[in-house]
Amino acid sequence: MKQSAYKDAGVDIDAGAELVERIKPAVKATHRSGMMSGLGGFGAFFDPKAAGYNDPILVSATDGVGTKLKIAIDTGIHDTVGIDLVAMCVNDLIVQGAEPLFFLDYFACGKLDVDAAAAIVGGIAKGCEESGCALIGGETAEMPGMYDEGDYDLAGFTVGAVERGEQLTGESINDGDVILGLAASGLHSNGFSLVRKVVDSMQGHDYDSPCPFEDGKTMGQALLTPTKLYVKSVLAALKLKDDDGNPMIKGIANITGGGLIENIPRILPEGMDAQLDAKNWTLPPVFQWLADNGNLSPEDMAVTLNCGIGMVVIVDKKNAANIHEKLTAEGENVMEIGYIRASNGSSAVHIDNIDLLGC
């Protein structure tokens, strides 16, 4: 039988259908209350009331994985970047007090490799399952001529909900509040154009070389450590209330692109600064390796990378011990890294002993 004209042009519809069948079990594992439709329709329904909400405000976020994907492509390790994709989206929802409800993905490639795509979507499903978030749909786009064979890109979209009046805005953050840092799992999914440049500049090293900062792994395996998912631990801590019935947590910042310097001010009211002390946490080995081999200043590190702090939680001093204990019980490595102080200008971050963050 003659091959279809579309397949002659480089698009294999049969491969796409095979992918859908392959990923159905992984997608099914993400089922949660509120889902109203299965995979494969033109759209997906979700019922917030069935998910337990009375008067929900919807919160949305979208993000990608960035050039970390190039390391996955170059190494052939595709099963973790899907977790990154989910984490980069859902971690942005919880900082606003919202529970992630559902997730959609967009996967674009030059020629569809079903095995690679199944591994990628399997990672997305794992990230959704670990976040209590339903994977309800997505799009696979095979675009020859747009992407080289083997190359691909990912984008994620998530919607969450928070009951009206319970959204987290940071407006109550005040002088003397405590800043808690939650440890990152690594670089997360930021700064990888810089990371790749550093690796390329190291003679005799590539992604298959033994990792100099993590025993038992190749450089590629270590750098592909997925972004940490903070959803379940943070949502549990958000349930803790003070004596007045208000959430103990006043504000949360997800430390992504822009690092500590640019992300924390996004949640601070006018006239409030964050005062950190780099002595209060240890720079993880991957960051020290990057600083040394990239000849990066402490300022470059703090404005580009998370420096080992993946999320920041701000609480009243009298409630800090309770939140610290709860987050620790939920599996987080929690450090008291600073405090809030009043200022006269626009909000900023100041870091004592910043020299500990760079070379």
N, C-alpha and C positions, 0 to 999 in steps of 0.2 A: 504494500500500500504506500502511496506517495506521502512523504513527510509534509506536514502542514507548512503553509507559507510563513506563519508566525514563528514556528520553530526554526525555519530556515533563516529568519531574521534574528534569531538568538534568544527567543523567549520560549521556555518549555512549560506549557500549561500543565502537563501531566506531572512534572516534578513538583509544581506548586500544590497540586492535589495530594500527592504523596506526602508532602510536608504536613499538610493539614491533618491527615490521618495519623502521622507519626506523633504529633504533639498533643493529640486529644487526651491521652491519659494524664500528661503533665498538667494540662489546663484544668482537667476535671478535679485534680487535687487541690486547686485553689478555690473551689466552690465555697461560698459563704452565704449567710442569710441576706436576703435582698436581691439576689440574682433572679432574673425572670426569663432568661433566654440562653440558648446554647451557642456553641461556636459555629460560625459559618453563615450567619444571616447578614443582611445589609447594615444592620445596626444592633445594638444591645440595650436591653431594658434593665433598669435597676430601681428598686423600690426602697427609699430611705426609711419609710415607716416600718417595713418588714425587718430592717436592720436595727430597729429599736429607737429611732429618733422621733420626737414629737414635733419640734419646730426647728428643723435643721437649717443652718447656713452652709451652703456648699463652698468648698475651697478647692482650687485646682492648681496644678503645677505641671510643668513640662521641662524636660532636660535630655541630655545625651550623655555619652561616655567620653567623647572627645578623642584625642589622638592616642589614648590608651589602647584604642582598637587596633592601631598599627602594630602594637606588640603582640596582640592576640593573633592577628593575621600572619605576622612574621614567624611566630612560634607554632601556629596551628593549635593553640590552646583556646578553645572557644566556649568552654562551659562556665566561665566565671563572669564574663562581661555583661551577661544578662542580669546577674545580681547587682552589678554596678548600676545598670540602667534603672532598675527599680529603686535602689537606695537613693540615687541622686534626686529622684522625684518624691518619694514618700517621706524622706527626711525633711524635705521642705514643707510638707503639710503639718507634721507634728509640732513644729516650732510655732505654729499658729493655733495649737490646741486641737487640731482636727485629726480624726481617725481616717486613715485611707480606706476607701470602700472598694474602688475598682481601678483597673489599670488597662491601658491599651498600648500596643507597641507598633512601631513602624520599622521595618527591616528592608533596606534597599541594597541591591548588589548588581554586579555586571552579569554573572551567570550563577544560577542557583545551585549550590552544593547542598543537597538535602541533609547529609550527615552533619555538616557544619551548622546549618540553619537549625536543625533539631537540637543540637547541643546548646546553641545560643538561646533558643526559646525555652529549653529546659532550665537554663539558668534564670531566665525571666520568671518562669513559673515557680522556681524555688524561692526567689526573692519575694514574690507575691505571697506564697504560702507562709513564709516566715514573718510576713508583715500583716497577716490576716486580711489580705487584699485580694479580691477576685480578678483574675485575668479574663476579661470578658470579650476581648476582640483585638484585632490588629490588622496590619496590612503588610504583605510581602510584595515588593516591587522588584522585578527583574528588568534591568535597564542597560542592555549592552550598548557600549559607546559612551555611556555616562560614567561607568565605573570599570576599571580594569578587572579582568578575571581574577577572582580570589579576594578582591576588595569588597568591603561592605560598610554600611553605616547604620546606626541605630538611633532612634528617638523614642522617648517614652512620654506618656500622658497619664496623669492620675487625678482622680476626684475623690475628695474626702468630705466629711461633715463634722460640724460641731454644733451643739445646741445653742440657739440664739442667747446671747448674753454671756456665754462661756468661752468665747474666742479670746485668744491670748494676744495682746497688743503691745505689752511692755510699758504701757502708760503709767503704771503704778511703781515702776522702778525708781528707787530713791537713794539718797546719800547713805552710805554705810551698808548697803545690801552686799551679800556675799556672792562671788562668782565661782561656780563649780565647773570644772572641766571634765568631760567624759572622754576617755582615751579613744583614739582612732585605731583602726586596724592596720593602718599604713598610710600611703599617699592618697588613698581613696581615688577619685577620678579627676584630679586637678594637677596641672603643672607638667603634663606628660610630654609636651613639646620640648620643654626644658630637660626633662629626664632623658628623652631619646637623644637629644643633642649631646648630653654628657656621656651616654653610653657609646655613641658614635665616635666621640673624641678619645676614647680609651683604647689604645693600641693593644691588640691581643685579647680583647674582650668582646663578647657579643651575648645575645640572649640565651645561648646554649652553654655559656661558661658557668663554672661554679659561682654561686652568689657569694660575694665577699662580706655581706652583712647578715646573712641568714644561712646557717649550716643546713646541708642536706637538700638544698634546692638549687636549681639553675637561676641565673639572673632573671630570665623571663618569668619563671614560675613565681618568684618572690615579688616581682613588680606587678604581677597580675593578681595579687591578693585583693579580693573584692572589698568594696566600700562597706563599712559596717552599717547594719540596719539597727536603728535605735528605736523603732516604733513601739514594740511591746513594753520595753522598760520605761520609756518616757510617758506613754499613756497611763501606765500603772502609777507613776509618780504624780501625774497631773490630777489623780483622784484624791490626793491628800489635801485636806482643807484645814485652814487655820481656825482659831476660836470664833471668828466672825463668819465662818462658812465660805470664805474665799479660797481659791486655790493657793497653796503655799508657793508654787512656782509663779514668778512674776513675768519672766521672759526667757526665751530660748533662742539661741542663734546657731544655725548650721554652718560650720566652718568649711566653706567650699572655695571656689576661685576668689581671690582677694585676701585669703588667709585670715588671721586673727585681726589684723589691722582694719580691714574694710568690712568684715561681716558683723562684728559685735556692735558697731555704731548703728546698724540698721534697725536695732530694736530699742535703742536708748532714747529717752525723752530729751528734749532740748535742755541743755544745762547740766547734763550728766555725762561723766567720763568713766571709762573702765581703766582701772589701775591693776595691771598684772605684774607678777614677779616670776621670771623664767627659772628661778631657783626652786619653784614649787612643783616642777615636774621635770622629768628626764627626757631629753630629746632622743627619740627612738633611733636605732642604728641606721635605718634606711635614710633618715633625714641628715644624719651626720655624714654618711657616705656621700650624699648628694651635695651637701655644703662643701665638703673637702674637695671632691673631684670636679665640681662645677665652679669652685672658687667664689662661692656665694656669700655675700655679707649677711649679717643678722637681719638687717632691714629687708633685704631681698627675700629672705626666708619667711619672715613674718607677714609680708604683703603678698606672697605667692602661694604658700603652702599652709597646711593645718598645723605643722610642727608637732604632731602627736596628739592634738586636741581636736577631736572630730565634732564635738558639740559643746556649747556653753549653756549652762543653766544658772539663772539669777534668782536668788531667794532672799527674803528677809533674814537677817542674822539669827534671829531667834528660832527660825525654822530650818536653818541650814543642816543641823545634825539629823533631823527627821528625813529630809530629802536625800542626804548623803547615804543614810542607812537604807532607805527604800531602793535607791538606784543600785547600790551595792548588792542588795538581796536579789535584785533582778538581773544580776550578772555583769553590771558595768564596773569598770575601773574608774573610780571617782577621785578627783583631786581638787582641793581648794586652791585656786590659782590667783585669786585677787579679790578686789572689792570695787564698789561703785563710789565715786566721789563727785561732789558738786563742782561745777566749773562755770565760767562766765561766757564761754563761746559755744560753738556747735560741738556735738558729741565727738569724742576721739578716744583712741586707745593708747595708753602709755605702758611701756614694758620696762620694768627694772631688770637689771642684769641681762639685757637683751643680747649681749655678746655671747651668751651660752647657746644661742640659736643658730649661729653661723660659724664660718671659719675665721 
